[in-house]
Amino acid sequence: MTDLNLMSPAARSAAMRGGMDGWGQVGGLPGQIRYHEPVDSKSRRLCGCGCRRRATHRGMANGVCLTMGCDLSMRRWVKEANHG
């Protein structure tokens, strides 16, 4: 089982709200909590939302990276799924 103390605050919050079933193996299923985390500064590509900025955050669900984008696009991605 994954140690909650080693997770980032966002991942720990998602794990506590959504459960740890299949953590780090399957992401993006209905009912899983989405969250976003910053990306290492060395590995940044351009954001796909059209802002022409660097992808500074990654969109995660259940411990699996599903997408990357700027901070604003990742906040919208998280809000869209978690609040309907």
Secondary structure, 3 states (H helix, E strand, C coil): CCCHHHCCHHHHHHHHHHCCCCCCCCCCCCCCCEEEEECCCCCCCECCCCCCCECCEEEEECCEEEEEECHHHHHHHHHHHHCC
